[in-house]
Amino acid sequence: MNGKQQVEEIRELSDRIGRPVRLMEVCGTHTMSAFRTGLRSLLPPEVSLLSGPGCPVCVTSNAFLDRAIAIARRPGTIVTTFGDMIRVPGTETSLERARAEGAQVRVVYSALDTLKLARANPRVDVVFLGVGFETTVPGTALALRDAIDRVPNFRVLCAHKTMPQAMAALLRGGELRIDGFICPGHVSVIIGSQAYEFICREFKTPCVVTGFEGRDMLAGITMLLRQLAESRAEVEIQYTRAVRREGNARARTVVEEVFEESDETWRGLGIIPRSGLAIRPRFRAHDAFFCYEEIKVPESKDPRGCACGDVLRGAKSPRECLLFRKKCTPDHPVGACMVSSEGTCAAYYRYE
Amino acid sequence: MKSADDIILLSHGGGGTRTSELLKSVILPVLDNPVLAKLDDAACLSLPSSELAFTTDSYVVKPLFFPGGDIGRLAVCGTVNDLAMQGSKPRYLGLGLILEEGLRVADVRRVVESIARAAKEAEVEVVTGDTKVVERSAGGGLFINTSGIGIRRAGVDTHVSNARPGDVVIVSGSVGDHGVAVMSAREGLNFQAHIESDVAPLAGMIGRLLDAVPGVRCLRDPTRGGLAAALNDIARASSVCVRIREQAIPVREEVRGACSLLGFDPLEVANEGKALIVCGAADEERVLAALRADPLGGEARAIGCVTADPRGRVLLETALGGERMVDVPTGENLPRIC
């Protein structure tokens, strides 16, 4: 089926449903793909896409970032992080500014790169900022498993999060109606489609695990609309070339060995029970929260007027934020959602 | 024991005997020409015209050597291409080398040899230069500044403000190669497919293009910020809308794959051997023929057109059949996280 036929089917299904439908894509890569491929311009006005809390940089709290910056300023410390994180403004400053002022901050592609750096620099503390969802967690877990008893100067400041509980929290909050979830492709490779089954059972909200090409997303949206038209609420997989119901058992085993479920603070969503991963006590010597307990960080604040929190819950569109395109631009970001290449505000700014 | 001259020392920049040894042993024999050989304080030149183009650019790329090129070749091509895009014939370069102490002399020699080769290819001469040594910081640093002088062609105006509704937009070949090649070398990413930088001097190809079609409206080399930045420059300066078709834009399969892995948009990735051309619709075939006659323009393609509205915007018709805006990229290209 080509793109045009798929769009036609979406129109027909939308007519059959007979009311406006709001679908949330929870993954930042979906948000970007929907803009980049022009998919949004192809959907009928009754079908709208909401962007959820799926950009890992965006949902990382200012308190975490402030702590990371304070650690980076310690003499004899190197902080490593994924790229986008360095530009996010914390309460007072950003990692990028701290780096310009002399702190050692390096961009890496994985926790394992950081482990190599720690081995090469045994006299300094090398601290990896563990942010991201189920996709980046196994890498951190492997690095910690390798480091224990062998690389004492390797540390992780952990803010890893898991997706399904955040989706449930949005539905439970009831702030806005979500008719269906376009579930993340990469995350689901690890956790499997089974991880969303409780959402269908408890909230009667359809879920479709979807790939990232424009065509994948059109197909995923069609499957969600078909469920709505037929009054079904199930987990379906559009991204069958990569995702299975049970996910990747080996990756999950490594994660469970190193991490345990914890309550986690999300920017915009607050504390969500069981939505985070904490490093197990056995690995405490590598847990930067405990290694640098003596560092006191003043209470973190979010920037005044910034609507990132509302945007991350899907409660506001970036256009409804008073700072958008005025005080807040990709060159001078006020909030995290404008910084990240996967942030909703950055996507609206660049593509609409 | 290693020879005392296998690495750069601060004294190589002191202006004394070590400096002159470095010049005589590494630089002058390679960049051989009578004007430079005089080692005067300034190069004295006589030019056939007083209509000149003059430009300067600094090069800080890391790593110094990457698939398809190196900092030396880049420093020649970048400056030569800036002159060529103004419709001028590049003639002379000035070369400033800033070396960090501890740098291997063999690497300096390799870079200077590459400069000489690229200059020969571009038909320019390095007629003046300077070498300084700075204290070691990160290690292994080498920075280059090149300035260039070109003779302007009479009757040619290729300014970005010349695009008009009805014009055609052409690119001389695949986009994104340079940025992806450097990024993968920098990060030690081993993509299965080998991606090489496209860094090349375009003055010859552009000279022959302007011989064939002197009325070309705009010329731009889509370097930093890629095609997206260059097209936005044209749309804004000309106060027109540039509309491009995703399916028409040549992107190598391996570059597309790497970009999708790293979270980059190929339209925003730097090129160092490509030209963006806007011409009247009637000139399209002649422009394409002139570009394709050159080995550097063999994959030239029309990728879109110019319309009146919305002014100052670049719009992309996506492969999926949708439409979106193409904005100027911001900040550094950063790897994405998931």
Contacts between the chains, C-beta under 8 A, distances in Angstrom:
chain1	res1	chain2	res2	distance
A	3	B	320	4.9
A	3	B	321	4.9
A	4	B	321	6.4
A	7	B	321	7.7
A	27	B	338	7.9
A	28	B	338	7.4
A	29	B	338	6.9
A	32	B	263	8.0
A	35	B	324	6.0
A	36	B	265	6.9
A	36	B	318	7.5
A	36	B	324	6.8
A	37	B	318	5.0
A	37	B	319	7.2
A	37	B	320	4.6
A	37	B	322	6.2
A	37	B	324	7.8
A	38	B	316	7.2
A	38	B	317	7.5
A	38	B	318	3.6
A	38	B	320	5.8
A	38	B	321	7.2
A	38	B	322	2.2
A	38	B	323	5.0
A	38	B	324	4.5
A	39	B	318	7.9
A	39	B	320	6.1
A	39	B	322	5.6
A	40	B	322	7.1
A	41	B	322	4.3
A	41	B	323	5.0
A	41	B	324	6.8
A	42	B	320	6.9
A	42	B	321	6.4
A	42	B	322	4.7
A	56	B	337	5.5
A	56	B	338	6.0
A	57	B	337	6.5
A	82	B	335	6.8
A	82	B	336	7.5
A	82	B	337	4.0
A	83	B	334	2.9
A	83	B	335	4.6
A	83	B	336	6.9
A	83	B	337	7.2
A	84	B	334	5.5
A	84	B	336	6.9
A	84	B	337	6.3
A	85	B	337	7.7
A	86	B	334	7.6
A	87	B	331	6.8
A	87	B	334	7.8
A	107	B	334	6.7
A	107	B	335	6.9
A	109	B	187	6.3
A	109	B	189	7.7
A	109	B	335	5.7
A	131	B	337	7.1
A	132	B	337	5.5
A	132	B	338	5.4
A	133	B	338	6.2
A	135	B	338	4.4
A	136	B	337	6.5
A	136	B	338	5.8
A	186	B	338	5.9
A	187	B	338	7.7
A	214	B	318	6.8
A	214	B	319	7.1
A	214	B	320	3.8
A	214	B	322	7.5
A	215	B	320	6.8
A	218	B	320	7.4
A	329	B	330	7.9
A	330	B	330	3.9
A	330	B	331	6.8
A	331	B	330	5.3
A	331	B	331	7.2
A	341	B	263	5.6
A	341	B	334	6.8
A	341	B	336	5.5
A	342	B	263	7.5
A	342	B	336	6.5
A	342	B	337	7.7
A	349	B	327	7.2
A	350	B	325	7.1
A	350	B	327	4.5
A	351	B	324	4.7
A	351	B	325	5.4
A	351	B	327	7.3
A	352	B	324	7.8
A	352	B	325	6.5
